[in-house]
Structures are given as C-alpha cells and as structure tokens.
C-alpha cells in the first residue's frame, strides 16, 4: 500500500501536525464560556481603612447600646422603686421603756387602721427590723441593747384618699414620740438622681454620635482622595454628582450596617448575660439589690439598641454622601 493512500474514515492522518491550517479548518472550534462581567465599584469593597472604620463604628455602637440599655434600666428600676415607696408610709416611735413603747406602737397602728385610705398597718417585728439594719450594722446584733425605734408600715389603698397631714397631727397629739414619714424627700432625691442619669446618657449619646460622624467624614475624604483620579474622570465626562455620591453612600452604608450590627449585638449580649445571671443563681441575694439584679433594660432597652444600630447605619451613609458632595464641589 502506498503512503499516499487515504487514511480510514474517522482517523487523523499520520502526517497531520498541530497548527496545520487544513486540520484547523476541519476541527470544530472550542467555545470558551465568557465569564460574567461583574459591575465595578468606584470604592474598593475591602480595604484596611474600611475594616478599621467597621471596628470604629462597632465600638461606637456598642457604647451607644450600653448607654441606652443602662439609662432605660435605671429609669425603669427607679420608677418601680418610686411606685413602691409612694404606696407605703411609715410611723416611727422612739425607743423607751419596753412596755410603754409596745403600747404606743399598738396605739399608733390602731389609729392608722381607722384612717380612710390606709389599707393595712403592719408592725415590724424584731427580726424584720434586724434584716433592715443588717446591711449597715451587720448580722447577729442584739437590738435590745440599741435604741432602735419601732416601725409601723402603712400600706395605702392607692385611691389617694388618705389624709396624711391629719394623720400626722393626730399621732403627734396622742403619741408625742411618734413621727410619720411619707418618703417624699427620698422620692424627690430618687427622681433627681434618675434625671441626672438620663441627662448623662443623652450627653454620652451625643458625644458618641459626634465621634462616629467625624470618623465617617475623615474616612470618606480619605476614600475620595485615594480614588480621586477615577472620580475626576467620571466628573469630567459628565457623570452626575448624585451617581458618584451614591457609590460612596452604598459602600459606607455597608460599613455602617456591619459595624452597627457587631456593636449592637455585643451590647445586647452583655445585657442578656446580666439578665440570665439571676436565673442561674449568680445574681446575689434577691433581698439585697445589686447591679446584676436591677440592670435589666427589658424589651424597651433592647428595642433602643436595635434603633441605635439603624440610626448608626443611616448616619454613616448620609454623612458619607454629604461629604462626597462637598468634596466634588472643590473639583474644577
């Protein structure tokens, strides 16, 4: 057989070599799928400055969440204490001869029970008085050796019909050693302390907000300066300022959302852990309130933390947009 004979059908001739035009014409072309083009952004999605700003926003949001939760918890606890205090009135009788003092205490309780608006009159026993004084005097003390006054606790009916001024005069006339305390002074001091805490919380929130805005302003200016060439080209070819500003706004909205969620979840986790400690038996004695036992913001506190996250994210985006607009005005 001659070497020039045709090769069998379906076989490649032995003389064919890669790159031969005749072979290339007979072989089907390999189609390579084109990669989907991803839309490019003016601002890089991940930079060292961007990650640093996420950390700053997270810290600021965490501080704002702690401040909001603490203020709400303090206000709620103070309101509960004030409500409890305003529903009770105490009669104190100075210590003296035991028989005489016991008779005066019983007489004071009888007078109080006959007064309209008084729901109940309870005479504190020696054990109850000891528990009240234990935080200051310690335990195991014999109150018989101390001139501790006797106390009668009056529970108001809540209708506001009790004439305490008349009751005070009646007690003073019949029992000279008795005095009536309606806790108004203590309630006013509690309100003053609560208002001071709320004012401090507002000031802290304002400072945190200013720090966050300034951080975003500097970060936006740095981003514009880094990408100034691209921004100038877009600006000169006719791109509207709104289009350019929207690019930065989306970028910083993402940063604000990430940082806000990290900081907000951190603050919520702190308060959640504090609220769970009493259920685990780690909150201390329920009769002796501590920070762990009363620092519970409740649903309104957690809602405030969530609102802080949203505000921080929106403030970050709007601040960057305004900063970009002002920067574009300087480009001639």
C-alpha positions in Angstrom: 0.0 0.0 0.0 1.3 3.4 -0.8 1.9 6.0 1.8 -0.2 8.4 -0.1 -3.3 6.3 0.4 -6.1 8.0 2.3 -6.4 7.1 6.0 -9.5 5.3 7.1 -12.6 7.4 7.9 -12.5 9.0 11.4 -8.8 8.7 11.7 -6.3 11.5 11.7 -3.6 11.3 9.1 -0.1 10.5 10.5 1.3 13.4 8.6 -1.1 15.9 10.3 0.6 18.1 12.8 -0.7 20.6 15.3 -1.2 24.0 13.8 -1.8 22.7 10.3 -4.3 25.0 8.5 -6.1 22.2 6.9 -6.6 20.4 10.2 -7.7 23.6 11.9 -10.3 24.1 9.2 -11.7 20.6 9.8 -11.7 20.6 13.6 -14.5 22.3 15.5 -13.5 25.3 17.4 -13.6 25.1 21.2 -16.0 27.6 22.6 -14.9 29.0 26.0 -17.7 30.3 28.1 -17.1 34.0 28.9 -17.1 35.0 32.5 -19.9 37.2 33.6 -18.7 40.7 33.9 -19.0 41.9 37.5 -20.0 45.5 38.0 -17.1 47.5 39.2 -17.3 50.0 42.0 -15.5 53.3 42.5 -14.7 52.5 46.1 -12.9 49.2 46.8 -15.1 46.9 48.8 -12.4 45.7 51.2 -9.6 47.9 52.4 -7.6 48.3 55.6 -9.3 51.7 56.1 -12.7 50.1 55.6 -12.1 47.4 58.1 -10.8 49.9 60.6 -13.9 52.0 60.1 -16.1 48.9 60.7 -14.2 48.5 64.1 -14.7 52.1 65.0 -18.4 52.0 64.2 -18.8 48.8 66.1 -17.2 50.3 69.2 -19.3 53.4 69.0 -22.5 51.4 68.5 -21.5 49.2 71.5 -21.0 52.3 73.7 -24.3 53.7 72.5 -26.1 50.5 73.1 -24.7 50.2 76.6 -25.7 53.8 77.4 -29.2 53.3 76.1 -29.7 50.0 77.9 -28.3 51.3 81.2 -30.4 54.5 81.0 -33.6 52.6 80.3 -32.8 50.0 83.1 -32.1 52.8 85.6 -35.3 54.7 84.7 -37.4 51.5 84.9 -35.9 50.4 88.3 -36.2 53.9 89.7 -39.8 54.1 88.6 -40.6 50.8 90.3 -38.9 51.8 93.5 -40.7 55.1 93.5 -44.0 53.4 92.9 -43.3 51.0 95.9 -42.3 53.9 98.1 -45.3 56.1 97.3 -47.6 53.2 98.3 -46.1 52.9 101.7 -45.9 55.3 104.7 -44.0 54.5 108.0 -44.6 55.5 111.5 -41.5 55.6 113.7 -41.7 55.6 117.5 -38.7 56.4 119.5 -37.4 53.6 121.8 -38.0 53.9 125.5 -39.4 51.7 128.2 -40.4 48.4 126.5 -43.9 48.2 127.9 -44.6 51.9 127.2 -43.2 51.6 123.7 -45.2 48.5 122.9 -48.4 50.2 124.0 -47.6 53.3 121.9 -46.8 51.1 118.8 -50.1 49.3 119.2 -52.0 52.6 119.6 -50.3 54.1 116.5 -51.3 51.0 114.5 -54.9 51.3 115.7 -55.1 55.0 114.7 -53.7 54.3 111.3 -56.1 51.5 110.6 -59.1 53.8 111.4 -57.8 56.4 108.9 -59.5 56.4 105.5 -57.2 55.5 102.7 -55.0 53.2 104.8 -55.3 49.6 103.6 -53.1 47.9 106.2 -50.9 48.7 109.2 -48.0 46.2 109.9 -45.9 46.4 113.0 -42.3 45.3 112.2 -41.0 42.6 114.4 -37.5 42.5 115.9 -36.4 40.0 113.2 -37.7 42.2 110.4 -36.0 45.3 111.9 -32.7 43.3 112.1 -32.9 42.4 108.4 -33.5 46.1 107.5 -30.4 47.2 109.5 -28.2 44.2 108.6 -26.6 46.0 105.5 -25.3 48.7 107.8 -24.9 47.1 111.3 -24.1 43.5 110.2 -25.8 40.3 111.4 -26.0 38.8 114.8 -26.7 42.0 116.7 -29.0 42.2 119.8 -31.3 45.2 119.1 -32.4 45.2 122.7 -29.1 46.8 123.6 -29.6 49.6 121.0 -32.1 52.5 121.0 -33.6 51.3 117.7 -37.0 52.9 117.0 -40.1 50.8 116.4 -41.6 51.0 112.9 -45.2 50.6 111.7 -45.5 50.2 107.9 -48.7 51.6 106.5 -50.0 50.4 103.1 -52.1 52.9 101.1 -55.1 51.7 99.2 -53.9 53.5 96.0 -57.1 55.7 95.7 -55.3 58.8 97.0 -57.8 59.4 99.8 -55.5 59.2 102.8 -55.2 62.5 104.6 -51.6 62.1 105.8 -51.4 65.6 107.2 -54.3 64.9 109.5 -52.9 61.5 110.5 -49.6 63.2 111.3 -51.3 65.7 113.6 -53.3 63.0 115.3 -50.2 60.9 116.0 -48.3 63.9 117.3 -51.2 64.9 119.7 -51.7 61.3 121.1 -48.2 59.9 120.8 -45.5 62.6 121.2 -42.7 60.1 120.4 -44.3 59.1 117.1 -43.4 60.6 113.7 -44.9 60.0 110.3 -42.6 59.6 107.2 -44.3 59.7 103.8 -40.9 59.3 102.0 -41.4 62.4 99.9 -37.9 63.6 100.4 -36.4 60.3 99.4 -38.7 60.1 96.4 -37.6 63.6 95.3 -33.9 62.6 95.6 -34.6 59.4 93.6 -36.2 61.5 90.8 -33.2 63.9 90.8 -30.8 61.0 90.5 -32.8 59.4 87.7 -32.9 62.7 85.8 -29.2 63.1 86.2 -28.5 59.6 84.9 -30.8 60.3 81.9 -29.0 63.6 81.2 -25.6 61.9 81.4 -26.9 59.2 79.0 -28.1 61.9 76.5 -24.7 63.7 76.7 -22.8 60.4 76.1 -25.0 59.6 73.1 -24.4 63.0 71.6 -20.6 62.5 72.1 -20.7 59.0 70.6 -22.7 60.4 67.6 -20.3 63.2 67.0 -17.3 60.8 67.2 -19.0 58.5 64.7 -19.8 61.3 62.3 -16.2 62.7 62.4 -14.8 59.2 61.8 -17.0 58.7 58.8 -16.1 62.2 57.4 -12.4 61.5 57.6 -12.8 58.0 56.1 -14.9 59.4 53.3 -12.4 62.1 52.5 -9.6 59.5 52.5 -11.6 57.3 50.2 -12.2 60.2 47.8 -8.6 61.2 47.9 -7.5 57.6 47.2 -9.8 57.3 44.2 -9.5 61.0 43.1 -8.4 60.2 39.6 -11.4 58.0 38.9 -13.7 60.5 40.5 -12.3 63.3 38.4 -12.6 61.3 35.2 -16.2 60.5 35.9 -16.9 64.1 36.9 -15.4 65.5 33.7 -17.1 63.0 31.3 -20.4 64.1 32.6 -21.2 61.8 35.5 -23.6 63.4 37.8 -22.6 64.1 41.4 -25.5 62.0 42.6 -24.2 58.9 40.8 -20.7 59.3 42.3 -22.1 60.1 45.8 -24.4 57.0 45.6 -21.3 54.8 45.1 -19.7 56.0 48.3 -23.1 56.0 50.1 -23.6 52.3 49.3 -20.1 51.5 50.4 -20.4 53.3 53.7 -23.9 52.1 54.3 -22.5 48.5 54.2 -19.7 49.5 56.6 -22.2 51.2 59.0 -24.5 48.2 58.9 -21.7 45.7 59.6 -20.2 47.8 62.4 -23.6 48.6 63.9 -24.7 45.0 64.0 -21.5 43.9 65.6 -21.7 46.6 68.3 -25.4 46.3 68.8 -25.3 42.5 69.2 -22.4 42.9 71.6 -24.4 45.3 73.8 -27.4 43.1 73.7 -25.3 40.1 74.6 -24.0 41.9 77.7 -27.5 42.8 78.9 -28.7 39.3 78.1 -26.0 37.8 80.1 -26.7 40.1 83.1 -30.4 39.2 82.9 -29.7 35.5 82.8 -27.4 35.5 85.8 -30.2 35.6 88.5 -31.9 32.7 86.8 -28.6 30.7 87.2 -28.4 31.6 90.8 -25.5 34.0 90.3 -27.3 37.3 90.9 -26.7 37.5 94.6 -29.3 37.8 97.4 -32.7 39.0 96.0 -33.3 40.9 99.2 -30.1 42.9 98.6 -30.3 44.6 95.1 -27.1 44.7 93.1 -26.1 45.9 89.7 -26.7 42.4 88.3 -30.2 42.2 89.8 -31.6 45.5 88.6 -29.6 46.3 85.4 -32.2 44.8 83.1 -33.2 47.1 80.2 -36.3 45.0 79.3 -37.9 45.0 75.9 -37.7 48.8 75.5 -34.0 48.7 76.2 -33.3 46.1 73.5 -35.6 48.0 71.1 -33.5 51.1 71.8 -30.3 49.2 71.0 -31.8 48.0 67.7 -32.8 51.5 66.9 -29.3 52.7 67.6 -28.0 50.2 65.1 -30.3 51.5 62.4 -29.5 55.1 63.2 -25.8 54.5 63.1 -26.0 52.8 59.7 -28.1 55.6 58.2 -26.0 58.3 59.7 -22.9 56.7 58.3 -24.4 56.6 54.8 -25.8 60.1 54.9 -22.6 61.6 56.3 -20.5 60.0 53.5 -23.0 61.3 50.9 -22.8 64.9 52.2 -19.0 64.7 52.5 -18.7 63.5 48.8 -21.0 66.3 47.6 -18.8 68.9 49.4 -15.7 67.3 48.0 -16.9 67.3 44.5 -17.6 71.0 44.6 -13.8 71.5 45.0 -13.1 69.7 41.7 -12.9 72.3 38.9 
